[in-house]
Amino acid sequence: MIPPEIAITVRVNERDYVERVAPRLLLSDFLRHQLGLTGTHVGCEHGVCGACTVLLDGQPVRSCLLFAIQLDGTVLTTVEGLADGERLHPIQEAFREHHGLQCGFCTPGLLLTAKALLEENPAPTDREIREAIAGNLCRCTGYHFIVDAIRAAARGLQR
Amino acid sequence: MKPAAFEYVAVRTTEEALAELARDGQDARLLAGGQSLMPILNMRLATPRRLIDLNRVGELAYIRAHDGGVAIGAMTRQRAVEKSALVARCVPLLADAMPWVGHFQIRNRGTIGGSLAHADPAAELPAVAACLDARVTVRGPAGTRTLTADQLYWTYLTTTLAPTEILTEVWFPTAPSRTGHAWLEFARRHGDYALVGVAAAVMLEEDSVAEARLALTGVGARPVRARDAERRLVGRRPDDAALADAAERVKQVTEPQSDIHASAEYRRHLAGVLTLRALRLAIARARQAPPVTT
């Protein structure tokens, strides 16, 4: 027997959605398949790679380790919520400027992790940056440029 | 869809959760932070008929001074424990171990009660609980009972709780004065489960060891207290010979398993090395430790 779908209300990137979801629908699949927000990438689907990281009430979490049904009444930010129209977010701009991405698969998770880091710690040391991104795997292994980008973004945001 | 289908209920109180469990018992699973359960569901290693979501049970999320220690509600997020000034002051070992639990994105969601009840023998928090003789509060149909960490853990991923019971709180004693603590672990990558982890607590008196506590993770089916090594330290000056003797004893009593990540022999070697380092760090901290008050 397949349990019934249940209606949830969520605010994603400052837009309200009322959607019906099956209990077992992962937040990552809800965002991609139901809302069409395919910027959230799905890698390992068991919490290791960090590609599916989104902000839940401002805090970075793994969207593959949450059910959409749990999120009734919450506020989410995905990578689509970073840019202001055609204008990139300063962290995105820094990633572009410093070659902080190659294939781009890990990038959405890294951008949102970096955003949460810089909100809590506006002037992180390199060690703190590396600690913060330790849960986001980049298989192009471009970590040096990612650290450069986050450091530059921190300086840019402070100005 | 990754997990098998299940029915879902989000409860608001512990009472409601207990009522749901009493009805469904064996076929239901409690969903806390989900950072261990969700991978298991995604891989269909578990296929419960019903999930009882505790994430809206506000009464289980708190950190407060209680009875000469710190009581922490089971649904308190690990990140909240990590950032708590009360925990840092009164339970420094827990504060020391917390950054080693997964990554901060995991700790934003993971709960202290979930990690304790999941009983992964490579996890940090069960070993911290064993080291400090933490007590857990368990509620069930027959009422409330209190267990020590030693009574809580049975074997791999298995506690002594009945399917109708809920772990609702963990209590850690406030660290006594002149006591130093250290958590050290070795993992192939930061954030992975440790190959071996060691919790050490050492109380000094006149530069001799008045009390020593050692607990290890990753070397057995449940957290391991190295009581024999602890006893050998008491009354001795904590010099190199005494610490080496304790580390050697830890190596002798641990019986780790080999797996794809490390051989039993290598794990035993790590247990000795990490014990030595954790004891040194704990002793250095004990020498600087101010008196503690809750």
Interface residues (C-beta under 8 A of the other chain):
Chain A: M1 I2 P3 I6 A22 P23 R24 L25 L26 D29 E45 H46 G47 G50 T53 L56 Q59 P60 V61 R62 C64 L65 L66 F67 I69 Q70 T113 E131 A132 A134 G135
Chain B: M1 K2 P3 A4 A5 F6 E7 Y8 A10 G34 Q35 M38 P39 L41 N42 M43 L51 D53 N55 R79 G102 H103 F104 Q105 I106 N108 R109 R189 H190 G191
